[in-house]
Amino acid sequence: MKVVLEVTFRMGGVNFRGTRWEDENLVFEFERLGDAFIQVLSNQKVEVNVEKNPSKVLVELKTKEGGKIFEAFERNGKYLAVEP
């Protein structure tokens, strides 16, 4: 099955690194490393094929300061998330 994630980040400079499973949850991994970022909203759309339906879809954003994990919600067959 295909899982589509549309995520909005608070700053530019974000790169998609891949996905992983944590129990029944699908985690989309993103990374923002470096010193200067554009202070505008940045949208990304990622589509992946998976073998099973996830219980939750999570977004993990790694930064120089650490990172954060936030949950996506499903609407009309795709998952949507916004960086807190």
C-alpha positions as YAML, in Angstrom:
chain: A
units: angstrom
residues:
- id: 1
  name: MET
  ca: [0.00, 0.00, 0.00]
- id: 2
  name: LYS
  ca: [1.09, 3.58, -0.57]
- id: 3
  name: VAL
  ca: [1.41, 6.05, 2.31]
- id: 4
  name: VAL
  ca: [1.46, 9.73, 1.36]
- id: 5
  name: LEU
  ca: [2.73, 12.32, 3.85]
- id: 6
  name: GLU
  ca: [2.47, 16.07, 3.34]
- id: 7
  name: VAL
  ca: [4.39, 17.96, 6.01]
- id: 8
  name: THR
  ca: [4.98, 21.68, 6.61]
- id: 9
  name: PHE
  ca: [8.18, 22.76, 8.33]
- id: 10
  name: ARG
  ca: [8.75, 26.16, 10.00]
- id: 11
  name: MET
  ca: [12.08, 26.68, 8.19]
- id: 12
  name: GLY
  ca: [13.76, 25.58, 4.98]
- id: 13
  name: GLY
  ca: [16.76, 23.30, 4.70]
- id: 14
  name: VAL
  ca: [14.94, 20.07, 5.53]
- id: 15
  name: ASN
  ca: [15.92, 16.82, 3.79]
- id: 16
  name: PHE
  ca: [14.01, 13.53, 3.77]
- id: 17
  name: ARG
  ca: [16.21, 10.62, 4.95]
- id: 18
  name: GLY
  ca: [13.86, 7.62, 4.86]
- id: 19
  name: THR
  ca: [11.36, 5.68, 6.94]
- id: 20
  name: ARG
  ca: [11.48, 3.10, 9.68]
- id: 21
  name: TRP
  ca: [9.01, 1.10, 11.71]
- id: 22
  name: GLU
  ca: [8.69, 1.46, 15.49]
- id: 23
  name: ASP
  ca: [6.31, -1.30, 16.52]
- id: 24
  name: GLU
  ca: [3.18, -0.59, 14.44]
- id: 25
  name: ASN
  ca: [4.06, 3.07, 13.80]
- id: 26
  name: LEU
  ca: [5.64, 4.33, 10.58]
- id: 27
  name: VAL
  ca: [8.26, 7.05, 11.22]
- id: 28
  name: PHE
  ca: [9.28, 9.45, 8.44]
- id: 29
  name: GLU
  ca: [12.82, 10.71, 9.12]
- id: 30
  name: PHE
  ca: [13.83, 14.26, 8.18]
- id: 31
  name: GLU
  ca: [16.97, 16.24, 8.92]
- id: 32
  name: ARG
  ca: [17.79, 19.95, 9.19]
- id: 33
  name: LEU
  ca: [21.51, 20.44, 9.78]
- id: 34
  name: GLY
  ca: [23.63, 23.53, 9.27]
- id: 35
  name: ASP
  ca: [23.81, 27.05, 10.58]
- id: 36
  name: ALA
  ca: [21.49, 29.21, 8.45]
- id: 37
  name: PHE
  ca: [17.95, 28.50, 7.32]
- id: 38
  name: ILE
  ca: [15.34, 30.39, 5.37]
- id: 39
  name: GLN
  ca: [12.61, 31.63, 7.74]
- id: 40
  name: VAL
  ca: [9.69, 30.60, 5.54]
- id: 41
  name: LEU
  ca: [7.27, 27.71, 5.66]
- id: 42
  name: SER
  ca: [8.58, 24.74, 3.72]
- id: 43
  name: ASN
  ca: [6.27, 22.03, 2.38]
- id: 44
  name: GLN
  ca: [7.32, 18.50, 1.46]
- id: 45
  name: LYS
  ca: [5.36, 15.60, 0.05]
- id: 46
  name: VAL
  ca: [6.71, 12.06, 0.41]
- id: 47
  name: GLU
  ca: [5.20, 8.83, -0.90]
- id: 48
  name: VAL
  ca: [6.38, 5.40, 0.25]
- id: 49
  name: ASN
  ca: [5.18, 1.87, -0.37]
- id: 50
  name: VAL
  ca: [4.73, -0.28, 2.73]
- id: 51
  name: GLU
  ca: [3.50, -3.81, 3.32]
- id: 52
  name: LYS
  ca: [1.04, -3.02, 6.12]
- id: 53
  name: ASN
  ca: [-1.19, -0.23, 7.31]
- id: 54
  name: PRO
  ca: [0.49, 1.81, 10.12]
- id: 55
  name: SER
  ca: [-1.26, 2.43, 13.44]
- id: 56
  name: LYS
  ca: [0.21, 5.95, 13.49]
- id: 57
  name: VAL
  ca: [2.38, 8.01, 11.17]
- id: 58
  name: LEU
  ca: [5.07, 10.01, 12.94]
- id: 59
  name: VAL
  ca: [7.50, 12.64, 11.69]
- id: 60
  name: GLU
  ca: [10.98, 12.78, 13.22]
- id: 61
  name: LEU
  ca: [13.01, 15.93, 12.58]
- id: 62
  name: LYS
  ca: [16.67, 15.84, 13.59]
- id: 63
  name: THR
  ca: [18.47, 19.16, 14.07]
- id: 64
  name: LYS
  ca: [21.78, 20.35, 15.50]
- id: 65
  name: GLU
  ca: [19.94, 21.22, 18.70]
- id: 66
  name: GLY
  ca: [18.47, 17.71, 19.05]
- id: 67
  name: GLY
  ca: [15.20, 16.90, 17.42]
- id: 68
  name: LYS
  ca: [11.49, 16.43, 17.76]
- id: 69
  name: ILE
  ca: [8.84, 13.89, 16.91]
- id: 70
  name: PHE
  ca: [5.29, 14.84, 16.02]
- id: 71
  name: GLU
  ca: [2.27, 12.94, 14.76]
- id: 72
  name: ALA
  ca: [0.55, 13.22, 11.40]
- id: 73
  name: PHE
  ca: [-3.20, 12.91, 11.00]
- id: 74
  name: GLU
  ca: [-5.08, 11.27, 8.16]
- id: 75
  name: ARG
  ca: [-7.39, 13.24, 5.91]
- id: 76
  name: ASN
  ca: [-8.80, 12.06, 2.58]
- id: 77
  name: GLY
  ca: [-6.37, 9.16, 2.28]
- id: 78
  name: LYS
  ca: [-3.16, 11.07, 3.03]
- id: 79
  name: TYR
  ca: [-1.33, 12.06, 6.17]
- id: 80
  name: LEU
  ca: [-0.77, 15.71, 7.08]
- id: 81
  name: ALA
  ca: [1.63, 17.18, 9.67]
- id: 82
  name: VAL
  ca: [2.95, 20.58, 10.74]
- id: 83
  name: GLU
  ca: [6.17, 21.18, 12.65]
- id: 84
  name: PRO
  ca: [5.24, 22.48, 16.12]
...
